[in-house]
């Protein structure tokens, strides 16, 4: 991102332990070791002007990387980072969200819902709930979800400025286990042609993901919206046929 900028100064700020586990706007999880601040002259950048300060996370390498694998990180500040760390030069710290401390690796389902909501709204094409849950497990983050096996899900809609034309998202109460489907991605602007089969499969995929948290979950759906009645009926009648459970293998 600094191709057309003049770098004036850089400074690495290490974080004390226990460190934070963070997630970027695409749903990738990292252990943050510190912060790299970059001061640059952005006067040549379109829409920018004058001296700007940017903060990038410095994160630990995962088991799939080596300290030598630094990608496109720039030489002038990789020399300042710890040997087991790398600078995310394409990620700003302001676009990351703290998950939990490395010494207390747990996440409530309400916090999980907020993250799921944010990540789906910003990167629904690149975000996969099942992959996100697997990543949380990789980092040994315990998910504190309701133990009750039957989960009642009441589907409604949520509109926002970016996608107001078709009701925005299909969503349920954030105090429940969250299912979130971008309705506008499966309908035309007039809401006439709706890809109900694809919407159904979105619910199937998200239900599959939640079975990784609790394989005994059962879901019952409802809605007060007439347009969603066929979807609700199909979910209640057919969803379980698509879910592979341990006792059914």
WOZI-V560882 format. One record per residue. N is the residue number from 1. RES is the residue in one letter. SS is DSSP state (alpha for helix, beta for strand, coil for the rest). OMEGA is omega in degrees with one decimal (* if undefined). NEAR is the number of other ideal C-beta (glycine too) atoms within 10 Angstrom. Layout:
BEGIN
N|RES|SS|OMEGA|NEAR / N|RES|SS|OMEGA|NEAR
END
This chain:
BEGIN
1|X|coil|-177.0|14 / 2|X|coil|-175.6|14 / 3|X|coil|-175.2|6 / 4|X|coil|179.6|13 / 5|X|coil|174.3|18 / 6|X|beta|179.8|12 / 7|X|beta|-179.1|13 / 8|X|beta|-176.8|12 / 9|X|beta|174.8|10 / 10|X|beta|-176.8|18 / 11|X|beta|178.3|13 / 12|X|beta|179.5|18 / 13|X|beta|179.5|10 / 14|X|beta|177.1|13 / 15|X|coil|176.6|15 / 16|X|coil|174.3|6 / 17|X|coil|-1.6|9 / 18|X|coil|-176.5|13 / 19|X|coil|-179.2|18 / 20|X|beta|163.9|17 / 21|X|beta|-176.0|23 / 22|X|beta|176.1|21 / 23|X|beta|179.3|20 / 24|X|coil|-172.8|20 / 25|X|coil|178.2|17 / 26|X|coil|177.5|12 / 27|X|coil|178.2|20 / 28|X|coil|-175.2|17 / 29|X|beta|178.6|18 / 30|X|beta|166.4|24 / 31|X|beta|-175.8|20 / 32|X|beta|177.0|21 / 33|X|beta|-177.5|22 / 34|X|beta|-178.4|19 / 35|X|beta|174.0|16 / 36|X|beta|176.9|24 / 37|X|beta|-179.7|15 / 38|X|beta|174.1|22 / 39|X|beta|-174.4|16 / 40|X|beta|173.8|20 / 41|X|beta|-175.7|16 / 42|X|coil|-173.9|20 / 43|X|coil|-179.2|13 / 44|X|coil|-180.0|11 / 45|X|coil|179.0|15 / 46|X|coil|179.3|6 / 47|X|coil|179.2|5 / 48|X|coil|177.2|13 / 49|X|coil|175.2|10 / 50|X|coil|-176.9|7 / 51|X|beta|-179.8|12 / 52|X|beta|175.4|15 / 53|X|beta|-179.1|12 / 54|X|beta|178.5|18 / 55|X|beta|180.0|14 / 56|X|beta|175.0|23 / 57|X|beta|168.1|25 / 58|X|beta|-169.8|25 / 59|X|beta|178.8|25 / 60|X|beta|173.2|16 / 61|X|coil|176.4|19 / 62|X|coil|179.9|14 / 63|X|coil|-177.2|5 / 64|X|coil|-177.3|7 / 65|X|coil|172.9|13 / 66|X|coil|179.0|8 / 67|X|coil|-179.8|12 / 68|X|coil|-177.3|6 / 69|X|coil|-174.5|10 / 70|X|coil|175.2|17 / 71|X|coil|-177.4|11 / 72|X|coil|-179.5|7 / 73|X|coil|-170.5|18 / 74|X|coil|-171.6|14 / 75|X|alpha|-172.8|7 / 76|X|alpha|176.3|11 / 77|X|alpha|174.4|19 / 78|X|alpha|178.8|16 / 79|X|coil|-176.4|9 / 80|X|coil|-173.1|14 / 81|X|coil|177.7|20 / 82|X|coil|-174.7|14 / 83|X|coil|-177.4|6 / 84|X|coil|-176.5|13 / 85|X|beta|176.7|23 / 86|X|beta|178.1|23 / 87|X|beta|174.2|26 / 88|X|coil|-173.0|21 / 89|X|coil|176.0|20 / 90|X|coil|-179.9|11 / 91|X|coil|175.2|19 / 92|X|coil|-178.9|15 / 93|X|alpha|-178.9|17 / 94|X|alpha|179.2|8 / 95|X|alpha|179.5|13 / 96|X|coil|179.9|22 / 97|X|beta|176.1|14 / 98|X|beta|175.9|11 / 99|X|beta|-178.1|23 / 100|X|beta|175.9|19 / 101|X|beta|-179.4|13 / 102|X|coil|179.0|18 / 103|X|coil|179.8|8 / 104|X|coil|-169.5|10 / 105|X|coil|176.0|15 / 106|X|beta|-176.7|13 / 107|X|beta|176.9|17 / 108|X|beta|-179.0|13 / 109|X|alpha|176.5|19 / 110|X|alpha|175.8|12 / 111|X|alpha|176.8|16 / 112|X|alpha|179.3|22 / 113|X|alpha|-179.4|19 / 114|X|alpha|178.2|14 / 115|X|alpha|178.9|17 / 116|X|alpha|179.1|23 / 117|X|alpha|-177.7|16 / 118|X|alpha|-176.3|15 / 119|X|alpha|178.5|22 / 120|X|alpha|-179.9|21 / 121|X|alpha|-174.7|17 / 122|X|alpha|-174.6|14 / 123|X|alpha|-174.4|13 / 124|X|coil|-178.4|16 / 125|X|coil|-176.7|8 / 126|X|coil|-174.5|12 / 127|X|coil|178.4|18 / 128|X|coil|-174.3|16 / 129|X|alpha|-178.0|23 / 130|X|alpha|178.0|14 / 131|X|alpha|-179.8|13 / 132|X|alpha|178.7|20 / 133|X|alpha|177.2|20 / 134|X|alpha|178.8|12 / 135|X|alpha|177.7|16 / 136|X|alpha|178.1|23 / 137|X|alpha|178.7|13 / 138|X|alpha|179.3|12 / 139|X|coil|176.0|16 / 140|X|coil|177.6|10 / 141|X|coil|-179.1|20 / 142|X|beta|-179.6|13 / 143|X|beta|-177.0|17 / 144|X|beta|-176.6|14 / 145|X|coil|177.2|17 / 146|X|coil|-178.8|13 / 147|X|coil|-179.4|8 / 148|X|coil|-173.4|12 / 149|X|coil|-180.0|11 / 150|X|beta|-179.5|9 / 151|X|beta|178.5|19 / 152|X|beta|-176.5|14 / 153|X|beta|179.6|19 / 154|X|beta|-174.1|14 / 155|X|beta|173.1|20 / 156|X|beta|178.8|14 / 157|X|beta|177.8|15 / 158|X|beta|178.9|15 / 159|X|coil|174.6|14 / 160|X|coil|-173.2|11 / 161|X|alpha|-175.8|6 / 162|X|alpha|-175.5|9 / 163|X|alpha|-175.9|16 / 164|X|coil|-165.6|10 / 165|X|coil|-177.1|13 / 166|X|coil|179.0|20 / 167|X|coil|175.4|20 / 168|X|beta|-174.5|18 / 169|X|beta|164.5|22 / 170|X|beta|-171.2|24 / 171|X|beta|171.5|22 / 172|X|beta|-176.6|21 / 173|X|coil|-178.2|13 / 174|X|coil|175.4|14 / 175|X|coil|174.2|10 / 176|X|coil|169.9|15 / 177|X|coil|-167.0|24 / 178|X|coil|164.5|22 / 179|X|coil|-175.0|23 / 180|X|coil|-176.9|22 / 181|X|beta|178.4|22 / 182|X|coil|-177.0|19 / 183|X|alpha|-178.0|24 / 184|X|alpha|179.8|21 / 185|X|alpha|-176.7|15 / 186|X|alpha|-179.7|19 / 187|X|beta|175.0|18 / 188|X|coil|-173.5|12 / 189|X|coil|179.4|9 / 190|X|coil|179.9|8 / 191|X|coil|-178.6|13 / 192|X|coil|-178.8|7 / 193|X|coil|-175.7|9 / 194|X|beta|-178.4|15 / 195|X|coil|-174.3|14 / 196|X|alpha|179.4|13 / 197|X|alpha|179.9|9 / 198|X|alpha|176.1|11 / 199|X|alpha|177.4|21 / 200|X|alpha|-178.5|19 / 201|X|alpha|173.7|14 / 202|X|alpha|178.0|20 / 203|X|alpha|177.5|22 / 204|X|alpha|-178.0|16 / 205|X|alpha|179.5|14 / 206|X|alpha|175.7|20 / 207|X|alpha|176.7|22 / 208|X|alpha|179.8|16 / 209|X|alpha|-178.3|18 / 210|X|alpha|176.5|22 / 211|X|alpha|174.9|17 / 212|X|coil|177.0|15 / 213|X|coil|177.5|17 / 214|X|coil|-176.4|16 / 215|X|coil|-179.3|13 / 216|X|coil|-179.2|12 / 217|X|coil|169.5|20 / 218|X|beta|-175.3|15 / 219|X|beta|173.3|21 / 220|X|beta|-173.6|13 / 221|X|beta|175.2|20 / 222|X|beta|176.7|14 / 223|X|coil|175.7|19 / 224|X|coil|-179.1|9 / 225|X|coil|-176.0|13 / 226|X|alpha|-176.9|7 / 227|X|alpha|-177.8|12 / 228|X|alpha|-177.0|21 / 229|X|alpha|177.7|12 / 230|X|alpha|178.1|11 / 231|X|alpha|-179.5|20 / 232|X|alpha|179.9|17 / 233|X|alpha|-179.9|12 / 234|X|alpha|178.9|16 / 235|X|alpha|-178.3|24 / 236|X|alpha|-177.4|13 / 237|X|alpha|-169.6|9 / 238|X|alpha|-172.7|11 / 239|X|alpha|-175.0|18 / 240|X|alpha|179.6|13 / 241|X|alpha|-177.7|7 / 242|X|alpha|-174.7|13 / 243|X|coil|178.3|16 / 244|X|coil|179.8|9 / 245|X|coil|-174.1|12 / 246|X|alpha|-175.4|8 / 247|X|alpha|-177.2|6 / 248|X|alpha|-178.3|7 / 249|X|coil|*|5
END
